[in-house]
């Protein structure tokens, strides 16, 4: 049976010259691409949409690069290595959103829009209120995701490169600003393509090395994973991470439909020449992403056996270093250095896409659509987009440093909950429903945004784990103290049992131990009763916030019809299906 690696041998947490070398090579190559892209970025279309010159295959790879974040690469492998089967819920949830994009969103988005998803929602409705609401939803999604990515970058680089947290945040933010500011969508696209290629090739090699240890048999891998973990056979069964069926369903909804509401993903469909290429890009992206998630699950189970849960959680309690630890165990420092640089490239590609999406929401939707009433020169729009890029970058750096040491996992949940509740319902109803009105769209977006945010704050994820963290820690410490004291006391009583002791005395000792256990049980129950409780029981509010957004949007639209918007619906459907008049 393969043996687990030893904690003392790891280079993680120390300055790693190999990782730094790979990282510098990646940065230099991507900066050269940015310099090349800067010479080709002359118009608004070039800055926002790469001149609509990206092929379906290239965009599919870029979409995969934009979507496969550090949370996917490190987080899912870590979840599977520590929680087993339930780690798959994130893989499946993040993947199954793509067919929805392919069949419901991609073609209408490309044919009806120009640069942002607000173009589609506002196509036959009142422009200003729609764009203001859509920009609010987009910017909240972008900022929450950016904070999570920046804090992740700081923590990851500190662990992998031995650099200070603050320096890591500044380096990430500065490179992100440079890619978007000078190269726009062209540079961002190629950074994402290169990152996707590196990540897929690195993960594939890691899986091949892992399966080689198990004679390329998944049956051997799973059997040994069950044997190597304290959970045993339950490690391969559902229930280790999400125990409530409603919570699992709500989380799945948010992951699935949130994907179809992420602004940095949606804007990529404007980079291709037509709707056919948009559909092709989703087809390729789904294949790349599905393959990648199979790899991460294999990496997680492999790490559980070859590295061991104790070692993984000793480096990082969340298990996020499972993949790099496995790479080090199988390929030594060289492979660890390569995967460390790839992990950083992953973050850079995602934050670049997020920054460009935020800048476009600010400049195209707010500045041009709301402030200038749709009348602004291309030069002014690009200028505002670049100012917004710098502003978002600096904001991301400051917030990343501000959130140092904080549990920001809830921000990823909030990102997908808002994307699924604020952006997706309005986008879908504007495409599919003739009677959808401006008031319905605006109230749908704001209600989804507010309900998702408020419910997440009141959920166990924030209300218990963050707001009342000190109380939870104190009670947990108290319970542990009671249990440790009881264990020591019972141990002392057990020592009274000696060979030849008469049955009456033995029964008396057993009764004393039983009474002590009962007393401890009562004490721990009383202590745990004081544990703070969440006002809203679910960890992810998607099931309620999505329902609220759809319901309110429908009710408000039915309360006051908009005949002008309805009269434009047939023309919208024609352009949506045929592409006549679509932006070229």
N, C-alpha and C positions, 0 to 999 in steps of 0.2 A: 504493500500500500504506500502511495506517495507520502513523504513526510512533510510536515509543516515547517516553514521558515522560522528563523529565530529573530526576535526583536532586535537584538544587539547588532545584527549584521546590516540593518537598513541604513541607507544614506538619506532617507526622508527626514527633513527637519534640519539638515546640514547644507552648507554651501556646496553645490554640485557643479564642478566645472564643465562636465559633459552636457548637463542640462542647459547651462548658460550658453555653451557653444551652439547647440541646436537652436536655442531661442534667438540668439543674435543673428544666425543665418536666416531664420524665418523673418525677423523684423527687417533685415536689410533687403531681402527679396521682395517683401510686400511694400516697402517704401519705394523701391525702384518701380514697382507696378503703379504706385500712387503718382509718381513723377510722370510716368508714361500716360496715365489716365488724365492727369491734370491738363496735358496738352490737347486732349480730345474733348474735354468738358468745356463747351462754349455756350450752350443754350440751357434753358430751363429743362427741356426734355433730356438733355445729356446728364444734367445734375441729378434729377429725380428718377429717370427711367433708363439711363444708359443709352439714350437715343433709340430705344426700342429695338436694339440690334442684337440682343442676346438670343441664342437659339434655344429650342425646347430642352435639349439635353443639357446645355450649359446652365440654363435656369433651374432645371431639376436638381443638378448638383449643387448650385448655389442655394436653393431652397433647403436642401438637406443640410448644407453647411450653416445656414442661418438658424435652422431649427434644432440641430443636434448640439445642445448646449453642454456646459460642464455638468449641469444637473443631470443630464441624460447619461453622459459618459461615466462620471464618477458616482453620481447619486444612485442610479439604478443598480449598478454593479455592487455598490455598498449595501443597498437595501436587500438585494438578493443574498448577499454573503452573510448578512446578519439576521434577516427575517425570513428568507427562503421564498416559497411560492408566491407570497403576497406582494413581493417586489414587482411581480409581473403586471400588477394592476396599472402601474405607471407606464410600462412599455405598451400595453394594449391600449390604454386610454389616450396616450399621445399619438399612437399610430392610426387608430380608427377614425380620427378626425379628418384624415386626408381624403378618403373616398367622398366624404361630405363636401369637401372643398372642390373635388373634381366634378361631381355631378350637379351640385347646386350653385356653386359660387364662381368658379374660375372663368367660365365663358361670359356670363353677364358682367362680371367685374371688368374683364378686359374690353368688352364691347361698349359698355356704358360709361366707364370711368376714364380719368386722365392720369392722376397721380396718387390719389388717396381714396379709401373706401367711402368717404363722405361724398365724393363725386357721384357715386351710384345711388346712395340714399337720397341725395338732394336732386337727382336728375329731373324729376317732375314735380318736386315739392318746393316750398319756399327756402331759398338758399341760405340766408343769413342765420336763422335760428337752428337749422339742421347742422350747418358747419360749426357753429359755436358749440353745440351739444356733442357732435362727433369728435371735435378737437379735444374737448374736455375728457371724453372717454379714452381717446387715444393717448393723450399726454399722461393721464393717471396710469394707464397700463404700461407705457414706456418707462415712466419714472420708477414705479414699483419693481418692474423687472430689472431696470438698470441698477437700482440699489442692491438687489439680491445678487446680481452678477458681479458688481464691484466689490462687495464684501466677500463674495466667494473668491474673486481674483486675489484680493489681499491675503486671505487665509491660505489659499492654495499656493501662492507664490512664496509665502512665508514658510510653509511646510516643505515645498519642493526645492526652492532655491536658497533658502536661508536669508532672504531679504526682509528688511523691516516692513511691517504692514502698510504704513503710510507711504513709503517709497513705492511699493507695489501698486497701490491705488493711483498714485500720480503718474507712474509709467504707463499703466493701462489707459488712464484717461487721456493722457497726452497723445499716445499713439492713435487712439480712437478718434480724437479731434482731427489729427493730421489726415487720416484716411478719408474721412467724410468731407472735411473742409476743402482739401485740394483735389481729391479724386472723385468725389460724389459717388453716384451709384456704380460707375464703371469700376472704380478702385474697390469699392465695397464688394461688388459681385465677384471679382477675381480673388480677393482675400478669402471670401467664403468658399469658392471653388477649390483653392489650394488647401485650405483647412479641411474641407470634406475629404479630399483625396488622401491627405496625411492621416486623418483620423480613421478612415475606413481601412487603409492599408495597415496602420499600426495595430488596430483592434483585430484585424484578420490574422496577422502574424501571432498576436498574443493568444488567440483562440486555437490556432494550429499547434502552438507549443503546449498549450494546456491539454488539448485532446490527445496529444501524443503520449502524455503521462497516463492516459486511461485507455490506450489502444484504440483511440478514435471511437469509443463506445459511450454514448450518452447514458446508457443503462449503468455502466460502471461508474460514471461520474456521479449520477444521482444516488446510487446505492452508497457510495463512499461519502457523499455529502451528508446523507442521513446518519451514517455511522460516526462521522467526525464532529457532529454538532450535538449539544445537550438536548435539543428538541427531538432528536431521533427522527422517526418516520413523519412526525408532525411538521418537520422542516419542509417536507414536500407537499404539504396540504394547506389549503386556505385557512385564514383565521389568525395568522401570526402577527399581522400588522393592522388590518382593519377587521374589527369583530362585528360591527353593526352593519347589517345588509343595507339599510337606508343610507348610512354614511358612505358605504362603498358605491352605491348607485349615484349618490350626489357627487362624489369625487369623480366617478367615471364620466358623468354628464359634463362637468366643468372642464375636464381634460379634453374630452372629445369635441365639444362645441366651442370651447375656448380657443382651440387651434384655428378654427374658422373665423375667429374674431380678433386675431393678433395683427395689429397694424403693420408691423415690419414684415410679416409673411404676406399679407394681402397686397402690399404695394409692389411686391416682386412680379406680380402678374402684368404690370404695366411695362416691364422691361423687354417683353417679347413682341414680335411684329404683329401677331394676330391671335384670335381665340383658339385656333387649332394648336398653335405652339404653346398656349397657356395650358390646354388640356394635356399635351405631351409632357410638359414640365412637371405637372402634378403626378402623372404616371411614373416618370423617372424618379421623382422625389420619394414617392411612396415605396418604390422598390429599394432605393438606397436606405431610407429610414427604417423600413421593416427589417432589412438585412442587418443593419447596425444594432437594432434592439435585440435580435437573436444573439448577436455577438456579446452584448453587455450582460445578458442573462447567463450565458456560458461562462463569461469572465467571473460573474458573481459566485456561481456554484464552484468554479475552479478555485477561487480564492478561499472559499470556506474550507476546502480540503487541503490545498497546498500551502496556504499561509496560516489559516486557523483564525477563528473568531476572536480569540483572546489577543492575538497579535494585532489584528485589524483594529479592534476597538481600543487597544492600548495606544495606538498612534492617533486615532480620531474616533471619538465616541459615536459619531454618526456613521462610521464605516466608509467614509468617502475616499479613503486611501486604499481600498481593496484592490482596485485595478493597478495603480502604480506599484503596490507591494507585490502583486502577482508578477508584474513585468520584471521587477528586480529579482524575484525568486527564480524566474525561468530564464531571463536574458541578461542578468547582471546589471552593472551600473550604466553600461552603454544603452541598453534598452530602456531602463528607467529614465535616463536623461532625455532620450527621444520622446517617450510618452509624456514626460513632464512638459516639454516644449510644446507638444501637440495639445495638451490640456490648456496651456496658456493661449495658444493660437485659437482654440475653441472659444474661449471667453472673448478674445479680441474681435473675432468675426461676428459674434452675436451682438456685442455692445455697439459695434459699428452700424449694423443693421437697425438696431433700436434707435440710435442717435439720429440716423437719417430719417427714420419714420417720424420721430418726434419733431425734427426740424421741418419736415414737409407739412405736418399737421399745423404747426405754428405759422409757417409762411403761406402755404397754399390755402389752408382753410380759414385761419384766423385773420392774417394780414390781408390777403387778397379777397377772400370770400366775405369776411365780416367787416373789417375796417375800411377797405377800399371798395366795397360793394361790387367786387368782381372786376374792377378796372385798375390794373397795375401793369407796368412794363415788365418784360422778362428780366431785365437787369435789376430792377428793384426787388423782384421776387427772389431771385438767387441771392442777392445781397442780404436780405432778411433771413433767408434759409441758412446762410453761412454764419450770421450773427447768432441765430438760434442754436446752431451746432456748437459754437463756442460756449454759449450760455448753458446748454444742456450738459456739455462736457464738464464744465467747472462745477455745476450743481451736482453732477454725479460723483465727482471727486470729493467734494465737501460732505455730501450725504454718506458716501462710502466710509469716510474717516469717522463721521459722527456715529455711525452704526457699528463701529468696531467692537467686536466681542459680543454683539447682540445676536439673538436667535432670529435670523431673517427668513427662515424657511416659510413662515406664514405669508411673506410677500409674494412668493411664487404661486401659492394657492390663491392669493388675492388677485394676482395678475390674470390667471385663467378664469377665475370666477367673474371678474369684471368683463373680460373679453367675451365670455359666454353669455353674460347677462345684459351688458350695455351695448356692445357692438353687434354681435351676431343676430339677435332678434330683429333689430331695426333694419339691418342689411337684408335679411331673408324676407321680411314682410314687404319691404320696398320693392323687391324683385318679383315676389310671388302674388301679392294681394292688391287688387285694383283699388279697393276702398281705403287703403292706408293713407293717412293724412299727415300734414306737417305737425300738428299738435300731437297726434299719436306717436310719431317718430321721436319727437323731443321728449315727451313724457316717458316713453319706453326706455330711451337711453339714460335719462337722469334717474329713473326709478331703479333700473338695473344696477347702475353705478352706486347709488345710495344704499339700496337694500343689501347688495353684496358686501359693501364695506362695513356697514353697521353690524350685520349678522356675523361677519368674520371677527370683528372686535369683541362681540359678545360670546364667541365660541370658545371651546376649551383651548384651542391653539393660541389665542391671544389673552383671553380673560383669565385663564388659569396659569398657562405656561409663561406668560410675560408680565401681565398686570399684577398678579398675585404670586409671582415667582418666589419672593422672599418667604411668604407664609408657607407655600408648598415645600420649600427647602427645609424650613424649620420643623414642620410636622413630619416630613420624611426622616429627618435626623432624629427626632424624638422617637418615632416608631422603631428605627434601627437601634437606638439606645435601649429601648425596652426589650427588643428581641435579643440583643447581644447579652444584656444582663441576665435574662431568663435562660439563655443557652449556657452561660457560665454557671449559673445556680444549679440547673438540671445536671450539668456535668459533674459538679461536686456531689450531688445526691447519688448519681450513678456510681460514683466511686465507692459508696457504702456497700454496694453489692459485692459479696465475696463468696468464693467457693465454700460450700458447706453451710451457708446461711439458712436458717430454718424458714419454712414456707410462710409463716405468719409475718416474720420480719420483712421478707421479700415482698409480700403483698402490701405491707405498710409503705415500703419505699415506692412501689409502683403507684400506690394511691396518692402519695405525696407528689410524685412527678406529674400524674394526671391532673391533680389540683393546680399545680404550678402552671401547666400548659393552658388550663382553662382560664386561670387568672390573667395570663399573658394575652390570651385571645381577646378577653374582655377589655384589657387596657389598650391593645392596639386598635380594636374596633372603636373605642371611645375617642382615641387620638385621631383616627382617620375620619371620624364623623365631623371633625372640625376643618377638614380639608375644603378649601374654596371650591365652589361648584360654578360651572358655566351657566350663564343665563340662557344661551342658545345651545342645545345639546350636540349638534353636528359639528364636525371639524371643518367641513366644507359646505358653504351655503348654496351651492350651485342649483340644487333642485328647487329651492324656494325663490332665489333671486331671478333665475331664468323664467320661472312661472310668473313671477310678478311683472317682469318686463314684457312678456308676451301678452298677459292678461290686460295690463294697463294700456298698452299700445292698441290692442283690439277695442277695448271699451271706449277709450277716448276718440278713436277714429269713427266708431259707430255713433257716438253721441252727436258729432257735428261733421257731416260729409263735406268733401271738397270736390266740387264738380269739375273745376279746372284741372286738378291733378288726375281725376278719373278720365277726363277727355284725352290726356296725354299718354294713357297707359298702353293703348294699342301701338302707338308710334314707338314707345319704349320697348315693347315686346318684339317689334320688327327689328329694331337695332340690336336688341339683346341676342336674337337668334341668328339673324342674317349678317350682322356686323356692318350694315350700311351706315356710314357716317361716323364709324368708330375712329378714335384718335390714331393717327399713323406716325 
